[in-house]
Amino acid sequence: MAGGVLLFLVAAAGWLVRPLAAQLPDAEAAFQRGDYRAARAAYERALVADSTNVRALYRLAILDSWDGKLSRSLGRFARLRRLAPRDGDIMVAHARVLAWADRTAAAGALYDSVLARTPERTDALAGRARTVAWSGDLDRAEGLWREALARHADEPELLIGLAQTLYWKGQPALAEGFAARARALAPQDRTVLELERELRAAVRPSVRTTFDGAGDSDGNTFVAQEAYYEASLGTAVRGTLRAGWRRASFDTVAAGSSFGVGGQIFAPLGARAAVQAGLGARRLDPDIGRGTTPLTAALGLRLRPARFVAGGIGYSRAPFDETAVLIARGLIVDALDWSVDISPSPRWSVSAGGGGAWLSDSNSRYSAVVAVLARVAPGVQVGPFARVMGYRRSGALGYFAPNRFTVLEGRLTADWRRARWGARVDGGVGSQQVSDTAAHQLEWHVGLTLTRGWGASNEIALVGLLTNSAVAIATGGTRTEGFRYRTLGLRFQQGL
């Protein structure tokens, strides 16, 4: 009888083990054919049966990372490293997820550990260079890519990585050659196909135009159009030609036009800076009175001192032609502005800016703005926004009023995209004070942008805005009760 019981137990164990053993091959087969939901379920069952199953744990860590569940993935990799501390594949995959989680120092150290044992491992060489590039040190990353390619000249991943880094450095024409080599070696690689599309769009000439119309409850209206032609002037230098016109009117009292042309160049200064400079002329032509043709100029410096920090400072000289009254006055504005954008994490962003402007009639203006946005749901951000502007009059005549304007509001933005279509809604409500002696008033705005894209960088967009903000008042007065400002614009961009 004891022998019969033993045979029964052996048979039962075999009956239970066979399905469990079959789960891992089934999971691997589902993973290989791209059925990741079925693969995950099978790997989870295998892990329930054996919590030390390295293969199941490894695949689940990868699937978690692909689903954006980076914390869960890193937790699984921590268990894997205890179970298989010297497995090179696990170490490389772990380092990759660390880099995705913005833990670049830890990722770099893990890649170095792999390369200390297997110096010729190309996925580790690529991972280390990519991590350095993501950290913002593009010059060092380029050196690492080139060093790896000196030993593995025909490795597509290395060629793609170098091309991406050169593109990020503002050298798309140079990047094209390496992308073409990668495409020849891996013609079906999706990454290189998308990169080539981006590079062609970056280096080929393009045209874009904007058409805008606006009006306010004070009787000011305008229509305007600007057209741009942009092309490469060298390996990393881009040039832009611009032409535009504006027609403005104020009830039946005044009307006038302005039109002009100009050119601008944009060139990188190493990996972390770029300069732009422009020159042109614009004709101010009021219906009544004498016209003038002042020169226009612009000079700016853009900086990216760290991966998630960008800023700039710029000078501009242009006519103040927002309204018919201003066109008749022939006012010229010299402005100096600065801005900075910081994104310490995927959920938070901070932007700030400010500057001063000096008019040819001795008026001057200062301004500052700061905004903080937090992502509360996919595509949805909320946060506070603050602006202050002040005006000073030195001459007998003045345009700017009031002497101080402040606003504090809460803002919400929502972005939606599906295939080539996109929509963005932004709105805000808060309090504004028009002049330092006035009472606070309700302030609000709502904007909508609809887009349709095609090709690599072609797009058409419809933009609208409605607000009661006194920042849009163009009459130089302080009356704000019942004030409304509305604008509608069309944007079009096409690569040639």
C-alpha positions as CSV (number, residue, x, y, z in Angstrom):
1,M,0.0,0.0,0.0
2,A,2.9,2.4,0.8
3,G,4.2,1.8,-2.7
4,G,0.8,2.7,-4.2
5,V,0.7,5.9,-2.2
6,L,4.2,6.8,-3.4
7,L,3.3,6.1,-7.0
8,F,0.2,8.3,-6.6
9,L,2.2,11.2,-5.2
10,V,4.8,10.9,-8.0
11,A,2.0,10.9,-10.6
12,A,0.3,13.9,-9.0
13,A,3.6,15.8,-8.8
14,G,4.2,15.1,-12.5
15,W,0.7,16.2,-13.3
16,L,1.2,19.6,-11.5
17,V,4.8,20.2,-12.7
18,R,4.1,19.6,-16.4
19,P,1.8,22.7,-16.8
20,L,4.1,24.8,-14.7
21,A,7.1,23.8,-16.8
22,A,5.2,24.6,-20.0
23,Q,4.4,28.1,-18.8
24,L,7.8,29.5,-19.5
25,P,8.1,28.3,-23.1
26,D,4.6,29.6,-23.7
27,A,5.6,32.9,-22.2
28,E,8.7,33.1,-24.3
29,A,6.8,32.3,-27.5
30,A,4.2,35.0,-26.7
31,F,7.0,37.5,-26.0
32,Q,8.8,36.7,-29.3
33,R,5.6,37.2,-31.4
34,G,4.8,40.5,-29.6
35,D,1.8,39.3,-27.6
36,Y,3.0,41.0,-24.5
37,R,-0.2,40.7,-22.5
38,A,-0.2,37.0,-22.8
39,A,3.5,36.9,-22.1
40,R,3.1,38.9,-18.9
41,A,0.3,36.7,-17.7
42,A,2.4,33.5,-18.3
43,Y,5.5,35.0,-16.7
44,E,3.5,36.0,-13.6
45,R,2.1,32.5,-13.3
46,A,5.7,31.1,-13.6
47,L,6.8,33.6,-10.9
48,V,4.0,32.5,-8.5
49,A,5.2,28.9,-8.9
50,D,8.8,29.8,-8.4
51,S,9.7,33.3,-7.0
52,T,13.4,32.8,-8.0
53,N,12.7,32.2,-11.7
54,V,15.3,34.5,-13.2
55,R,14.0,34.4,-16.7
56,A,10.4,35.3,-15.7
57,L,11.6,38.0,-13.4
58,Y,13.9,39.4,-16.1
59,R,11.1,39.5,-18.8
60,L,8.6,41.1,-16.4
61,A,11.2,43.8,-15.5
62,I,11.6,44.6,-19.2
63,L,7.8,44.7,-19.8
64,D,7.3,47.0,-16.8
65,S,9.9,49.4,-18.2
66,W,8.3,49.4,-21.6
67,D,4.9,50.2,-19.9
68,G,6.5,53.2,-18.2
69,K,6.4,51.5,-14.7
70,L,10.0,52.4,-14.0
71,S,9.9,52.0,-10.2
72,R,8.4,48.6,-10.4
73,S,10.9,47.6,-13.1
74,L,13.8,48.8,-10.9
75,G,12.5,46.8,-8.0
76,R,12.5,43.7,-10.1
77,F,16.0,44.4,-11.3
78,A,17.2,44.8,-7.7
79,R,15.9,41.2,-6.9
80,L,17.5,40.0,-10.2
81,R,20.9,41.4,-9.2
82,R,20.8,39.5,-6.0
83,L,19.8,36.3,-7.8
84,A,22.3,36.7,-10.7
85,P,24.9,39.4,-9.7
86,R,27.3,38.8,-12.6
87,D,24.8,38.3,-15.5
88,G,25.9,40.9,-18.1
89,D,22.5,41.0,-19.9
90,I,20.7,41.8,-16.7
91,M,23.2,44.5,-15.8
92,V,22.9,46.2,-19.2
93,A,19.1,46.1,-19.0
94,H,19.2,47.4,-15.5
95,A,21.4,50.3,-16.5
96,R,19.1,51.1,-19.4
97,V,16.1,51.5,-17.1
98,L,18.1,53.5,-14.6
99,A,18.9,56.0,-17.4
100,W,15.2,56.1,-18.4
101,A,14.4,57.0,-14.7
102,D,16.9,59.9,-15.0
103,R,19.4,58.2,-12.6
104,T,22.2,58.8,-15.1
105,A,25.1,58.6,-12.5
106,A,24.0,55.1,-11.4
107,A,23.4,54.0,-14.9
108,G,26.8,55.2,-16.0
109,A,28.5,53.4,-13.1
110,L,26.7,50.1,-14.0
111,Y,27.7,50.4,-17.6
112,D,31.3,50.9,-16.6
113,S,31.1,47.8,-14.4
114,V,30.0,45.8,-17.4
115,L,32.7,47.2,-19.7
116,A,35.4,46.5,-17.1
117,R,34.7,42.8,-17.6
118,T,33.7,42.8,-21.3
119,P,35.2,45.9,-22.9
120,E,33.9,45.0,-26.4
121,R,30.3,44.6,-25.5
122,T,28.6,47.0,-28.0
123,D,25.2,47.4,-26.1
124,A,27.1,48.6,-23.0
125,L,29.3,50.9,-25.1
126,A,26.1,52.4,-26.7
127,G,24.3,52.6,-23.4
128,R,27.2,54.5,-21.7
129,A,27.5,57.0,-24.5
130,R,23.7,57.5,-24.7
131,T,23.5,58.0,-20.9
132,V,26.2,60.7,-21.1
133,A,24.3,62.4,-23.9
134,W,21.1,62.4,-21.9
135,S,23.0,63.9,-19.0
136,G,23.7,66.9,-21.2
137,D,27.4,66.4,-21.9
138,L,27.1,66.1,-25.7
139,D,30.8,66.7,-26.4
140,R,31.9,63.8,-24.2
141,A,29.1,61.6,-25.6
142,E,30.3,62.3,-29.2
143,G,33.8,61.3,-28.1
144,L,32.5,58.0,-26.7
145,W,30.4,57.2,-29.8
146,R,33.5,57.8,-32.0
147,E,35.7,55.8,-29.8
148,A,33.3,52.8,-29.9
149,L,32.9,53.2,-33.7
150,A,36.7,53.0,-34.1
151,R,36.5,49.4,-32.9
152,H,33.0,48.5,-34.3
153,A,32.7,50.5,-37.5
154,D,29.7,48.6,-38.8
155,E,27.5,48.5,-35.7
156,P,24.2,50.2,-36.5
157,E,23.3,51.1,-32.9
158,L,26.6,53.1,-32.6
159,L,26.1,54.9,-35.9
160,I,22.5,55.8,-34.9
161,G,23.7,57.1,-31.5
162,L,26.4,59.3,-33.0
163,A,23.9,60.7,-35.6
164,Q,21.4,61.5,-32.8
165,T,24.1,63.2,-30.7
166,L,25.3,65.3,-33.6
167,Y,21.6,66.3,-34.3
168,W,21.2,67.4,-30.7
169,K,24.3,69.4,-31.0
170,G,22.8,71.3,-33.9
171,Q,24.7,69.6,-36.7
172,P,22.0,67.8,-38.7
173,A,23.9,67.9,-42.0
174,L,26.9,66.0,-40.4
175,A,24.5,63.6,-38.7
176,E,22.9,62.6,-42.1
177,G,26.0,60.7,-43.2
178,F,26.1,58.5,-40.1
179,A,22.4,57.9,-40.3
180,A,22.7,56.9,-44.0
181,R,25.4,54.3,-43.0
182,A,23.2,52.9,-40.3
183,R,20.2,52.7,-42.7
184,A,22.4,50.7,-45.2
185,L,23.3,48.2,-42.4
186,A,19.9,48.0,-40.8
187,P,17.3,49.0,-43.5
188,Q,14.3,48.0,-41.4
189,D,15.4,49.6,-38.1
190,R,12.5,51.9,-37.0
191,T,14.8,54.3,-35.0
192,V,17.0,55.1,-37.9
193,L,14.0,55.5,-40.3
194,E,12.5,58.1,-38.0
195,L,15.8,59.8,-37.4
196,E,16.4,60.1,-41.1
197,R,13.0,61.8,-41.5
198,E,13.9,64.3,-38.8
199,L,17.3,65.0,-40.3
200,R,15.8,65.6,-43.8
201,A,13.3,68.0,-42.3
202,A,16.0,69.8,-40.3
203,V,18.3,70.4,-43.3
204,R,15.9,70.9,-46.2
205,P,14.5,74.3,-47.0
206,S,11.1,75.1,-45.5
207,V,8.5,77.8,-45.9
208,R,6.0,78.9,-43.3
209,T,3.4,81.6,-43.0
210,T,1.2,83.1,-40.3
211,F,-2.0,85.0,-40.8
212,D,-3.6,86.8,-37.8
213,G,-6.5,89.0,-37.1
214,A,-7.5,90.6,-33.8
215,G,-9.8,93.2,-32.3
216,D,-10.8,94.6,-29.0
217,S,-13.8,96.3,-27.4
218,D,-12.0,99.7,-27.7
219,G,-12.3,99.7,-31.5
220,N,-8.8,98.6,-32.4
221,T,-8.5,96.0,-35.1
222,F,-5.7,94.6,-37.3
223,V,-4.9,91.9,-39.8
224,A,-1.3,90.8,-40.4
225,Q,0.6,88.2,-42.4
226,E,4.2,87.0,-42.1
227,A,6.1,84.7,-44.5
228,Y,9.4,82.9,-43.8
229,Y,11.8,80.9,-46.0
230,E,14.5,78.9,-44.1
231,A,17.4,77.0,-45.4
232,S,20.8,75.6,-44.4
233,L,23.8,77.9,-45.0
234,G,26.4,75.4,-43.9
235,T,27.0,72.3,-41.7
236,A,25.2,73.8,-38.7
237,V,24.1,77.3,-39.8
238,R,20.5,78.1,-40.7
239,G,19.3,81.3,-42.4
240,T,15.8,82.7,-42.5
241,L,14.3,85.4,-44.8
242,R,11.2,87.1,-43.6
243,A,8.6,89.4,-45.1
244,G,5.3,90.7,-43.7
245,W,2.7,93.3,-43.5
246,R,0.1,94.7,-41.1
247,R,-3.1,96.7,-41.5
248,A,-4.5,98.4,-38.4
249,S,-7.4,100.7,-37.8
250,F,-9.1,102.5,-34.9
251,D,-12.8,102.9,-35.5
252,T,-13.1,105.5,-38.2
253,V,-10.6,107.8,-36.6
254,A,-7.3,106.4,-37.9
255,A,-5.8,103.7,-40.1
256,G,-2.4,102.7,-41.3
257,S,-0.2,99.9,-42.7
258,S,3.3,98.6,-42.0
259,F,5.4,96.2,-44.0
260,G,8.9,95.0,-44.1
261,V,11.6,92.5,-44.9
262,G,14.6,91.1,-43.0
263,G,17.0,88.2,-42.6
264,Q,18.4,86.2,-39.7
265,I,21.0,83.6,-39.1
266,F,21.2,80.9,-36.4
267,A,24.5,79.1,-35.5
268,P,25.5,76.9,-32.6
269,L,28.4,77.8,-30.4
270,G,29.5,74.4,-29.2
271,A,27.1,72.0,-27.6
272,R,25.5,74.2,-25.1
273,A,25.0,77.6,-26.8
274,A,23.7,79.1,-30.0
275,V,23.6,82.7,-31.4
276,Q,21.1,84.3,-33.7
277,A,21.3,87.7,-35.4
278,G,19.1,89.5,-37.8
279,L,18.7,92.8,-39.7
280,G,16.0,94.3,-41.8
281,A,13.8,97.3,-42.4
282,R,10.1,98.1,-41.9
283,R,7.9,100.8,-43.5
284,L,5.4,102.6,-41.4
285,D,2.7,104.1,-43.7
286,P,-0.2,105.9,-41.9
287,D,-3.2,106.9,-44.1
288,I,-2.8,110.5,-42.8
289,G,0.7,111.8,-42.2
290,R,4.3,111.1,-43.3
291,G,5.7,107.6,-43.5
292,T,9.0,106.4,-42.1
293,T,11.3,103.4,-42.8
294,P,13.3,102.5,-39.7
295,L,15.8,99.7,-39.5
296,T,15.1,96.6,-37.5
297,A,17.7,94.4,-35.7
298,A,17.9,91.4,-33.4
299,L,20.7,89.7,-31.5
300,G,20.2,86.8,-29.1
301,L,22.1,84.1,-27.2
302,R,20.6,80.8,-26.3
303,L,22.1,78.6,-23.6
304,R,21.6,75.1,-22.3
305,P,23.9,74.8,-19.3
306,A,22.3,71.5,-18.1
307,R,20.1,68.8,-19.5
308,F,16.8,70.2,-18.1
309,V,17.8,73.9,-18.1
310,A,17.6,76.4,-21.0
311,G,17.8,80.1,-21.1
312,G,18.6,83.1,-23.2
313,I,19.1,86.8,-23.5
314,G,18.2,88.9,-26.5
315,Y,18.1,92.5,-27.9
316,S,15.7,93.7,-30.5
317,R,15.0,97.0,-32.3
318,A,11.7,97.4,-34.1
319,P,8.8,99.8,-34.8
320,F,5.9,99.7,-32.4
321,D,3.1,99.2,-35.0
322,E,0.5,97.3,-33.0
323,T,-2.3,99.9,-33.6
324,A,-3.1,102.6,-36.2
325,V,-2.3,105.4,-33.7
326,L,1.1,103.9,-33.0
327,I,1.9,103.6,-36.8
328,A,1.1,107.3,-37.1
329,R,3.5,108.2,-34.3
330,G,6.4,106.2,-35.8
331,L,7.5,104.9,-32.4
332,I,10.6,102.7,-32.2
333,V,11.3,100.2,-29.4
334,D,14.7,99.1,-28.2
335,A,14.1,96.0,-26.0
336,L,16.3,93.8,-23.8
337,D,14.8,90.5,-22.6
338,W,15.8,87.3,-20.8
339,S,14.2,84.0,-20.2
340,V,14.9,80.7,-18.4
341,D,13.1,77.3,-18.5
342,I,13.7,74.6,-15.9
343,S,12.2,71.1,-16.0
344,P,13.6,69.2,-12.9
345,S,11.3,66.2,-13.5
346,P,8.8,65.0,-16.0
347,R,6.0,66.3,-13.8
348,W,7.2,69.8,-13.1
349,S,8.4,72.8,-15.2
350,V,9.2,76.3,-14.2
351,S,9.6,79.3,-16.6
352,A,10.6,82.9,-15.9
353,G,11.4,85.9,-17.9
354,G,11.6,89.7,-18.0
355,G,13.3,92.7,-19.4
356,G,13.0,96.3,-20.3
357,A,11.9,98.4,-23.3
358,W,12.7,102.0,-24.3
359,L,10.7,104.0,-26.8
360,S,11.8,106.8,-29.0
361,D,9.4,109.2,-27.2
362,S,11.3,108.7,-23.9
363,N,8.8,106.2,-22.4
364,S,10.2,103.1,-20.8
365,R,8.8,99.8,-19.6
366,Y,9.9,96.9,-17.4
367,S,8.3,93.5,-17.1
368,A,8.7,90.2,-15.3
369,V,6.8,86.9,-15.5
370,V,7.0,83.5,-13.8
371,A,4.9,80.3,-14.2
372,V,5.0,76.9,-12.6
373,L,3.2,73.9,-14.2
374,A,2.6,70.5,-12.7
375,R,1.4,67.5,-14.6
376,V,-1.7,66.1,-12.9
377,A,-2.8,63.7,-15.6
378,P,-1.6,62.6,-19.1
379,G,-1.5,65.8,-21.2
380,V,-3.0,68.0,-18.4
381,Q,-1.0,70.6,-16.4
382,V,-2.0,73.1,-13.8
383,G,-0.2,75.8,-11.9
384,P,0.2,79.5,-10.9
385,F,1.1,82.3,-13.2
386,A,2.2,85.8,-12.3
387,R,3.1,88.9,-14.3
388,V,4.1,92.5,-13.5
389,M,4.7,95.4,-15.8
390,G,5.5,99.0,-15.1
391,Y,5.7,102.1,-17.3
392,R,7.6,105.3,-16.8
393,R,7.2,108.6,-18.8
394,S,10.0,110.9,-19.2
395,G,8.9,113.2,-22.0
396,A,6.0,115.6,-22.4
397,L,4.0,113.0,-24.4
398,G,3.5,109.4,-23.3
399,Y,1.9,106.3,-24.6
400,F,2.2,103.6,-22.0
401,A,-0.4,103.4,-19.3
402,P,-1.0,102.4,-16.5
403,N,2.0,103.1,-14.4
404,R,1.9,99.5,-13.1
405,F,0.0,96.3,-14.1
406,T,-0.1,93.1,-12.1
407,V,-1.9,89.8,-12.6
408,L,-1.9,86.5,-10.6
409,E,-3.9,83.6,-12.0
410,G,-4.2,79.9,-11.9
411,R,-3.7,78.2,-15.3
412,L,-4.7,74.9,-16.9
413,T,-3.4,73.4,-20.1
414,A,-4.7,70.2,-21.8
415,D,-3.0,68.6,-24.8
416,W,-4.6,65.9,-26.9
417,R,-3.0,64.1,-29.8
418,R,-4.2,61.2,-32.0
419,A,-2.2,60.2,-35.1
420,R,-1.5,63.5,-37.0
421,W,-4.3,65.5,-35.2
422,G,-3.8,67.6,-32.1
423,A,-5.6,70.0,-29.9
424,R,-4.5,72.2,-27.0
425,V,-6.7,74.1,-24.6
426,D,-5.3,76.6,-22.2
427,G,-7.2,78.8,-19.8
428,G,-6.7,80.8,-16.7
429,V,-8.6,82.9,-14.1
430,G,-7.3,85.3,-11.5
431,S,-7.0,88.8,-10.3
432,Q,-5.5,91.9,-12.1
433,Q,-4.7,95.4,-10.9
434,V,-4.5,98.2,-13.4
435,S,-2.3,101.0,-12.0
436,D,-1.0,100.9,-8.4
437,T,-4.0,102.8,-7.0
438,A,-6.8,100.8,-8.7
439,A,-8.9,98.1,-7.2
440,H,-8.3,94.4,-8.1
441,Q,-10.5,93.0,-10.8
442,L,-11.4,89.6,-12.2
443,E,-9.0,88.5,-15.0
444,W,-9.5,85.5,-17.3
445,H,-8.4,84.1,-20.7
446,V,-9.2,81.0,-22.8
447,G,-7.2,79.8,-25.8
448,L,-7.6,76.9,-28.3
449,T,-5.1,75.5,-30.9
450,L,-6.1,72.8,-33.4
451,T,-3.3,71.2,-35.5
452,R,-2.9,68.7,-38.4
453,G,0.5,67.5,-39.3
454,W,1.9,65.4,-42.2
455,G,5.3,64.3,-43.2
456,A,8.3,64.9,-40.9
457,S,7.6,68.5,-39.9
458,N,4.7,69.9,-42.0
459,E,1.8,71.3,-40.1
460,I,-1.2,73.6,-40.3
461,A,-2.7,75.1,-37.1
462,L,-5.7,77.3,-36.2
463,V,-5.1,79.4,-33.1
464,G,-7.7,81.4,-31.1
465,L,-7.8,83.5,-27.9
466,L,-10.4,85.5,-25.9
467,T,-9.5,87.5,-22.8
468,N,-10.3,90.5,-20.7
469,S,-6.7,90.9,-19.6
470,A,-5.5,94.6,-19.5
471,V,-2.2,93.5,-20.9
472,A,-3.9,93.4,-24.3
473,I,-5.2,97.0,-24.0
474,A,-3.7,99.0,-26.9
475,T,-5.2,102.4,-26.4
476,G,-3.0,103.6,-23.6
477,G,-5.9,104.0,-21.2
478,T,-6.8,102.5,-17.9
479,R,-10.5,101.7,-18.5
480,T,-10.9,97.9,-18.2
481,E,-14.6,97.3,-17.3
482,G,-16.2,95.4,-20.1
483,F,-12.9,95.2,-22.0
484,R,-12.5,92.2,-24.4
485,Y,-9.7,91.2,-26.7
486,R,-10.0,88.4,-29.3
487,T,-7.6,87.0,-31.9
488,L,-7.7,84.3,-34.5
489,G,-4.7,83.0,-36.4
490,L,-3.6,80.5,-39.0
491,R,-0.2,78.8,-39.1
492,F,1.2,76.8,-42.0
493,Q,4.6,75.1,-42.4
494,Q,5.8,73.0,-45.3
495,G,9.2,71.5,-46.0
496,L,10.5,71.8,-49.6
